Amino acid sequence: MSLTGSTMPEEEVVLITQAPSEAWFEGFIVRPNGKVLATRLDKPELYTFQADDPDAVPELICTFPDCNSLINICAIPGYDDDYFILCSTADLEVVTHKDAWLWRVSFDQKDENAPPKTTRVTSVPDEGYCLGVKAVTDRIVLLPDGRTQCIWHMDTQTGKKTIFAKDRSMERHGEKDGYWGINRLQIVGDFVYFTNSGGGLLCRLPVEFDTSNAEVGIRVTGPPQMVADNLPRHLDGLAVSPDQSHAYVASHIDGRLHQVQIDPATGKGTTLVIRESLDSPTGVNLAPHPDDPNKLKLYIVCCGEIEVAWMPREDNPWEAIRDINSAVTVTVTQEVVETSG
């Protein structure tokens, strides 16, 4: 479907499978074979399932040692089926963590039944709380830190972490004790897009890639640009289309999915709500549609019943099924959108 102007589209939202009511998923990615990898924030567990099979029951494929939380996951550029996973020992009630590590997970594309290879890459010096990870190369990653209110640049070979960017647009807004400023980021074209959870902002940072210097990989070329400043607080998840014509963000408190239509000439965005009453959406991801290469499919992972004192809840239509625990699975809704390119 085409999303234009202020027209409310008629999306098809499908509950593919039901997660344990106590599960908390923040990171997920769609592999080239169409299977989803999902990281569980409240346990050190990585799950997989076939997103296009409504009867698929997700399976636990590995548990990571020396941690209790898998924070997020990202693909590694230049590799067909390799991923970085950020993990730590976390206390979600008081929003702290320690002993953060970066792991690498590799799959054998020639053998679907082979278990993934897991490699501990490096410890992550982290005095704040990074809720995302995005690989620039197989050596360099960017880490958005909502507590320290900056983006870190880290060399995975040396473990060296330096400030990549720090700006007022990344700072916490509202209450002084608010937890999050910058929350998620995506690298698309010559920009790093990022959200500010407390401020309800979507911004982008102009960058350039340096293939001649493996220790650098990427550098900032200008100040952050405001794309949209009228989004709700408590943003979680960010997906940007490859042509940068639109982006998607969700609020895990009010359960709304927002589309931001981006003017390619100015970078300014127009926002509209395209779906309401989702149950704690915490991650969104755009992937090629398996049946039509000219379309993208938008996946949304929802967490269900999360009970921590600092996270308020609102009633929604999913309340009646939130406590069903028939299998160890992941809750996903899906929307199909057309790219404008």
Backbone torsions as a table, in degrees:
resi	resn	phi	psi	omega
1	MET	NA	156.3	179.6
2	SER	-103.4	132.0	-179.6
3	LEU	-107.6	106.0	-175.5
4	THR	-132.0	150.6	175.8
5	GLY	55.7	-140.0	-179.3
6	SER	-104.4	14.1	-179.0
7	THR	-68.5	132.1	176.9
8	MET	-82.1	114.5	-176.9
9	PRO	-73.3	160.6	177.3
10	GLU	-101.0	80.4	-178.2
11	GLU	-75.8	151.9	170.1
12	GLU	-99.2	116.5	179.5
13	VAL	-111.0	120.8	-172.5
14	VAL	-122.6	128.3	171.5
15	LEU	-78.6	106.3	-175.2
16	ILE	-77.5	-44.3	-177.9
17	THR	-161.0	157.6	-171.2
18	GLN	-105.1	131.6	-179.9
19	ALA	-88.9	161.2	169.1
20	PRO	-56.9	138.6	-172.8
21	SER	-62.3	-23.9	-178.2
22	GLU	-92.1	-2.6	-174.4
23	ALA	-75.3	148.4	-179.9
24	TRP	-132.2	107.7	178.6
25	PHE	-108.9	130.5	177.6
26	GLU	-114.8	-37.1	-175.1
27	GLY	-116.2	140.4	172.4
28	PHE	-157.1	160.3	-179.5
29	ILE	-149.9	151.7	178.7
30	VAL	-101.8	121.1	-179.9
31	ARG	-74.7	165.4	178.1
32	PRO	-58.8	-25.5	179.8
33	ASN	-86.5	5.6	178.0
34	GLY	89.1	-4.2	178.7
35	LYS	-83.8	146.7	178.4
36	VAL	-94.6	139.2	167.5
37	LEU	-109.9	128.4	-176.9
38	ALA	-129.5	132.3	-179.9
39	THR	-99.9	133.6	-178.7
40	ARG	-95.5	121.3	-175.5
41	LEU	-71.9	-32.0	-175.7
42	ASP	-92.5	1.3	174.3
43	LYS	-150.5	156.7	-177.5
44	PRO	-85.8	55.6	-170.4
45	GLU	-123.6	138.4	176.3
46	LEU	-111.7	126.2	-178.6
47	TYR	-112.8	158.4	174.4
48	THR	-141.6	150.8	173.0
49	PHE	-163.6	162.3	179.2
50	GLN	-86.8	111.7	-171.8
51	ALA	-65.7	-31.0	-175.7
52	ASP	-89.6	5.4	177.6
53	ASP	-109.3	105.8	-176.9
54	PRO	-64.5	-16.5	179.5
55	ASP	-98.1	1.7	-177.1
56	ALA	-69.9	134.4	175.3
57	VAL	-103.9	115.4	-179.7
58	PRO	-58.1	147.5	-179.4
59	GLU	-122.3	145.4	174.1
60	LEU	-76.3	119.7	-176.1
61	ILE	-103.2	-23.1	173.5
62	CYS	-165.7	152.2	175.2
63	THR	-119.1	133.9	-174.0
64	PHE	-95.3	140.0	-178.0
65	PRO	-82.3	163.2	170.4
66	ASP	60.4	31.9	176.9
67	CYS	-160.8	169.0	175.2
68	ASN	-131.5	11.9	-175.3
69	SER	-152.1	127.4	169.5
70	LEU	-101.4	112.9	-169.1
71	ILE	-80.5	-51.0	-177.4
72	ASN	-162.9	173.3	-173.8
73	ILE	-142.9	149.2	175.2
74	CYS	-149.2	154.3	175.4
75	ALA	-75.7	153.4	177.9
76	ILE	-103.2	117.4	-179.5
77	PRO	-57.8	141.5	178.1
78	GLY	89.4	-2.6	179.1
79	TYR	-126.1	142.2	-174.8
80	ASP	-72.4	-35.8	-170.6
81	ASP	-151.9	47.9	178.9
82	ASP	-121.9	146.2	-172.5
83	TYR	-143.9	147.1	169.4
84	PHE	-96.5	140.7	175.1
85	ILE	-126.6	128.5	177.1
86	LEU	-95.7	127.6	-178.1
87	CYS	-136.2	166.1	179.5
88	SER	-164.9	177.1	168.4
89	THR	-100.2	111.7	-168.7
90	ALA	-118.9	152.0	167.8
91	ASP	-118.9	100.1	-173.1
92	LEU	-73.4	-20.8	178.6
93	GLU	-67.6	-39.0	-178.5
94	VAL	-109.2	4.2	174.7
95	VAL	57.3	59.2	173.7
96	THR	-135.2	157.5	171.8
97	HIS	-153.2	165.4	-178.7
98	LYS	-149.8	170.7	175.7
99	ASP	52.7	51.5	177.9
100	ALA	-74.8	141.5	179.1
101	TRP	-135.8	153.6	171.4
102	LEU	-110.0	127.2	177.7
103	TRP	-113.7	157.6	173.6
104	ARG	-117.9	133.0	178.0
105	VAL	-118.5	126.4	-176.9
106	SER	-124.3	135.5	179.3
107	PHE	-112.5	146.5	177.0
108	ASP	-91.2	106.9	-177.1
109	GLN	-69.2	-17.1	179.4
110	LYS	-83.8	-15.1	-177.8
111	ASP	-138.0	96.8	-177.7
112	GLU	-62.6	-25.0	-176.2
113	ASN	-89.8	-6.8	-179.3
114	ALA	-73.0	137.9	177.4
115	PRO	-67.6	150.3	179.6
116	PRO	-69.1	151.9	174.8
117	LYS	-90.6	127.4	178.9
118	THR	-113.4	135.3	-178.0
119	THR	-133.7	126.5	174.4
120	ARG	-74.9	119.3	-172.4
121	VAL	-89.6	-59.8	-176.9
122	THR	-164.3	154.9	170.9
123	SER	-75.4	154.6	-176.9
124	VAL	-116.6	106.5	175.4
125	PRO	-60.2	115.9	-171.0
126	ASP	-145.0	98.5	176.1
127	GLU	-90.6	-7.6	177.9
128	GLY	-104.4	-131.2	175.4
129	TYR	-154.3	100.0	179.2
130	CYS	-85.8	122.5	-179.4
131	LEU	-102.7	3.4	179.7
132	GLY	-145.4	166.9	173.6
133	VAL	-149.9	136.5	178.4
134	LYS	-139.7	123.9	-178.2
135	ALA	-83.4	131.4	171.5
136	VAL	-87.7	-44.0	175.4
137	THR	-141.3	-173.6	175.4
138	ASP	-75.9	-0.6	178.8
139	ARG	-114.1	-36.4	-172.7
140	ILE	-108.2	132.1	174.0
141	VAL	-127.4	154.1	172.0
142	LEU	-109.1	140.0	-176.7
143	LEU	-127.8	113.0	175.7
144	PRO	-79.6	124.5	-174.7
145	ASP	-114.1	106.2	-176.4
146	GLY	-75.8	-16.6	178.2
147	ARG	-91.2	-44.3	177.1
148	THR	-79.6	-16.1	172.6
149	GLN	66.1	52.6	178.6
150	CYS	-159.0	175.3	171.0
151	ILE	-109.9	127.8	178.3
152	TRP	-95.6	147.9	171.9
153	HIS	-110.4	125.4	-177.7
154	MET	-130.0	135.3	175.2
155	ASP	-91.5	113.7	-175.3
156	THR	-73.2	-15.5	177.9
157	GLN	-80.2	-34.2	-177.1
158	THR	-107.7	-18.1	-174.8
159	GLY	78.2	3.8	-179.2
160	LYS	-70.9	129.6	-179.6
161	LYS	-123.1	125.5	-179.7
162	THR	-131.2	160.2	179.5
163	ILE	-72.0	122.8	176.6
164	PHE	-86.3	-42.6	179.4
165	ALA	-157.1	142.2	176.4
166	LYS	-145.2	125.7	-172.8
167	ASP	-154.3	159.3	179.2
168	ARG	-58.6	-30.6	-179.9
169	SER	-66.7	-11.5	179.0
170	MET	-99.9	-4.1	-174.0
171	GLU	-81.1	158.6	175.3
172	ARG	-66.6	144.4	178.7
173	HIS	-120.5	160.3	175.7
174	GLY	83.4	-134.6	-175.7
175	GLU	-59.3	145.2	-178.7
176	LYS	-63.0	-28.6	-178.8
177	ASP	-95.3	14.6	177.7
178	GLY	-60.1	144.6	-172.2
179	TYR	-81.2	-39.2	-163.8
180	TRP	-122.2	136.2	164.1
181	GLY	-104.5	-112.2	176.6
182	ILE	-57.1	140.0	-172.3
183	ASN	-124.3	-60.4	-177.3
184	ARG	-126.2	157.3	174.7
185	LEU	-144.6	154.9	175.8
186	GLN	-137.3	141.3	175.2
187	ILE	-102.3	115.8	-178.8
188	VAL	-135.8	120.0	-177.8
189	GLY	61.3	-131.5	-179.3
190	ASP	-100.7	32.9	179.3
191	PHE	-137.5	146.5	165.5
192	VAL	-103.5	111.6	176.7
193	TYR	-87.3	140.9	177.4
194	PHE	-147.2	153.4	176.4
195	THR	-107.5	152.9	170.5
196	ASN	-114.7	109.9	-173.2
197	SER	-65.3	-46.3	-177.6
198	GLY	-71.9	-27.8	-177.1
199	GLY	-96.9	-9.4	-177.5
200	GLY	65.1	42.4	-175.0
201	LEU	-115.5	147.3	165.0
202	LEU	-121.8	123.3	-177.2
203	CYS	-131.1	169.2	173.5
204	ARG	-141.3	149.8	-175.2
205	LEU	-121.2	119.4	178.5
206	PRO	-69.1	136.6	-176.5
207	VAL	-139.5	167.6	170.0
208	GLU	-136.5	150.8	-178.9
209	PHE	-98.5	142.9	-178.5
210	ASP	-122.2	93.4	-179.7
211	THR	-77.3	-11.6	-178.8
212	SER	-84.3	-14.0	-177.5
213	ASN	-128.6	98.2	-174.7
214	ALA	-64.8	-25.7	-179.6
215	GLU	-75.5	-17.7	-178.2
216	VAL	-104.2	-62.5	175.5
217	GLY	76.0	-41.2	-176.4
218	ILE	-155.3	145.5	176.8
219	ARG	-144.0	156.5	179.2
220	VAL	-79.4	139.7	-179.9
221	THR	-116.4	-2.4	-179.2
222	GLY	-172.3	174.4	-179.0
223	PRO	-73.0	161.0	176.4
224	PRO	-60.8	147.7	178.4
225	GLN	-115.6	133.4	178.8
226	MET	-78.4	122.6	175.3
227	VAL	-93.6	-47.1	178.2
228	ALA	-151.0	134.9	-179.5
229	ASP	-121.5	14.8	-176.9
230	ASN	-119.2	26.9	176.4
231	LEU	-87.0	160.4	-179.7
232	PRO	-73.0	164.7	173.0
233	ARG	-73.7	172.5	179.1
234	HIS	66.1	39.5	176.7
235	LEU	-69.4	139.5	177.0
236	ASP	-144.5	127.0	-178.4
237	GLY	91.0	144.3	178.0
238	LEU	-154.0	130.4	173.8
239	ALA	-136.1	132.8	-179.5
240	VAL	-122.8	133.0	-179.2
241	SER	-67.1	151.2	-177.9
242	PRO	-57.5	-30.8	179.1
243	ASP	-89.0	3.0	177.6
244	GLN	60.8	25.7	178.9
245	SER	-85.7	-21.3	178.9
246	HIS	-157.0	157.2	178.8
247	ALA	-135.7	161.7	177.9
248	TYR	-129.6	136.0	173.3
249	VAL	-137.0	158.2	179.0
250	ALA	-133.0	155.9	174.2
251	SER	-111.4	120.6	-176.6
252	HIS	-76.1	-9.3	178.4
253	ILE	-90.6	-52.2	-177.7
254	ASP	-91.4	-5.0	174.1
255	GLY	71.8	23.9	-178.1
256	ARG	-104.2	143.3	174.3
257	LEU	-104.8	127.4	-176.8
258	HIS	-113.8	138.6	168.5
259	GLN	-105.2	136.8	174.8
260	VAL	-114.7	112.4	177.6
261	GLN	-86.9	122.5	-170.1
262	ILE	-105.4	127.6	175.5
263	ASP	-74.9	117.2	-176.5
264	PRO	-64.0	-25.7	-177.4
265	ALA	-78.3	-38.4	-174.1
266	THR	-109.0	-20.7	-174.7
267	GLY	78.6	3.0	179.5
268	LYS	-81.6	145.2	-175.9
269	GLY	-114.9	150.1	172.4
270	THR	-114.6	127.5	-172.9
271	THR	-104.8	148.2	172.3
272	LEU	-151.0	148.0	176.6
273	VAL	-84.4	124.3	-179.0
274	ILE	-112.4	-7.1	176.2
275	ARG	-158.8	136.5	177.8
276	GLU	-119.0	168.3	171.6
277	SER	64.5	30.1	168.4
278	LEU	-76.4	152.0	-174.0
279	ASP	-96.6	96.9	179.4
280	SER	52.0	60.9	176.1
281	PRO	-68.0	125.0	-175.7
282	THR	-120.6	-4.2	179.1
283	GLY	-158.0	142.6	174.4
284	VAL	-133.3	151.6	-177.2
285	ASN	-154.0	133.4	174.2
286	LEU	-99.4	133.1	178.7
287	ALA	-139.6	154.5	177.6
288	PRO	-57.5	138.9	177.7
289	HIS	-69.0	131.9	-175.7
290	PRO	-66.4	-20.3	-176.3
291	ASP	-107.2	-11.0	-176.0
292	ASP	-148.9	108.0	-176.6
293	PRO	-65.9	-14.2	178.9
294	ASN	-86.8	-0.5	-179.2
295	LYS	-121.0	159.0	173.1
296	LEU	-116.3	151.7	174.8
297	LYS	-113.8	131.2	179.4
298	LEU	-99.2	120.5	178.1
299	TYR	-103.8	142.0	178.7
300	ILE	-130.2	128.1	175.3
301	VAL	-103.2	133.6	-178.6
302	CYS	-120.5	148.0	-170.6
303	CYS	-100.0	-22.8	-179.3
304	GLY	78.8	-131.6	-169.6
305	GLU	-84.4	92.6	175.0
306	ILE	-107.0	122.0	-178.4
307	GLU	-118.8	95.5	169.8
308	VAL	-132.6	148.5	-170.2
309	ALA	-62.1	-31.3	-174.1
310	TRP	-86.0	-3.3	-178.1
311	MET	-111.0	104.1	176.8
312	PRO	-69.1	158.1	-178.7
313	ARG	-123.4	150.4	173.7
314	GLU	-124.8	146.1	178.8
315	ASP	-66.4	147.5	176.6
316	ASN	-156.7	168.2	-174.1
317	PRO	-65.2	-14.2	-179.6
318	TRP	-83.5	-1.5	-174.2
319	GLU	-55.3	-38.0	-172.7
320	ALA	-67.3	-27.1	-176.7
321	ILE	-108.3	4.3	-173.4
322	ARG	-63.0	-30.9	-174.9
323	ASP	-93.6	4.7	178.8
324	ILE	-71.7	132.1	-178.6
325	ASN	-133.2	61.1	-176.6
326	SER	-80.8	-19.5	-179.2
327	ALA	-161.6	164.1	175.4
328	VAL	-84.9	98.4	-173.3
329	THR	-140.6	178.9	-178.7
330	VAL	-121.4	135.7	178.7
331	THR	-86.0	125.1	179.7
332	VAL	-137.9	137.9	168.1
333	THR	-110.7	157.1	-178.8
334	GLN	-136.2	147.7	178.9
335	GLU	-136.6	139.4	178.8
336	VAL	-106.1	130.4	179.0
337	VAL	-131.0	153.9	175.0
338	GLU	-92.6	140.2	169.9
339	THR	-76.6	150.8	-179.0
340	SER	-88.1	-2.9	178.8
341	GLY	-91.0	NA	NA
